[in-house]
């Protein structure tokens, strides 16, 4: 894994698990680095953000796959 690939992996993994406060702190303290990394990986970050929003929505409404009846009923 090259240095660039490792940097990308570490940044995106951090973005995935960081909460809103940590993201804001990073934007303020490391503004130049944040701008560079965000511009390079903005598409991947958007996917992460959309996934986070989906998970939060599911958790907020207490919806889970196990709560749905996914059985297939065949009528003869």
C-alpha positions in Angstrom: 0.0 0.0 0.0 1.5 3.3 -1.0 1.6 6.3 1.2 -1.2 8.0 -0.7 -3.4 5.0 -0.4 -2.7 4.7 3.3 -3.5 8.4 3.8 -6.8 8.0 1.9 -7.7 4.8 3.9 -6.9 6.5 7.2 -8.8 9.7 6.4 -11.9 8.0 5.1 -12.0 5.5 8.0 -11.7 8.4 10.5 -14.5 10.3 8.7 -16.6 7.2 8.9 -16.3 6.9 12.7 -15.9 10.5 13.8 -18.8 12.3 15.3 -20.0 15.8 14.3 -17.9 17.5 17.1 -14.7 15.7 16.1 -15.3 16.7 12.4 -15.8 20.4 13.4 -12.7 20.3 15.6 -10.6 18.9 12.8 -11.9 21.5 10.3 -10.9 24.3 12.7 -7.5 23.0 13.8 -6.2 21.5 10.6 -8.0 23.8 8.1 -5.4 23.5 5.2 -5.1 19.7 5.5 -8.8 19.3 5.8 -9.5 21.3 2.7 -6.9 19.3 0.7 -8.2 15.9 1.8 -11.8 16.9 1.5 -11.4 18.1 -2.0 -9.5 14.9 -3.0 -12.0 12.5 -1.5 -15.3 14.5 -1.5 -17.2 11.8 -3.4 -16.2 9.1 -0.9 -17.1 11.4 2.0 -20.5 12.1 0.6 -21.2 8.3 0.4 -20.1 8.0 4.0 -22.3 10.9 5.1 -25.3 9.5 3.3 -24.7 6.1 4.9 -24.4 7.7 8.4 -27.7 9.6 7.9 -29.4 6.3 6.9 -28.1 4.5 9.9 -29.1 7.4 12.2 -32.5 7.4 10.7 -33.0 3.7 11.2 -31.7 3.9 14.8 -33.9 6.9 15.6 -37.0 5.1 14.4 -36.0 1.8 15.8 -36.5 0.1 12.5 -34.5 -3.0 11.9 -34.5 -5.7 9.3 -35.5 -8.2 12.0 -38.7 -6.3 12.6 -40.0 -6.8 9.1 -41.7 -10.0 8.1 -39.7 -11.0 5.0 -41.3 -14.3 4.5 -42.5 -15.3 1.1 -46.1 -16.4 0.9 -47.0 -18.5 -2.1 -50.6 -19.1 -2.9 -51.6 -22.2 -4.7 
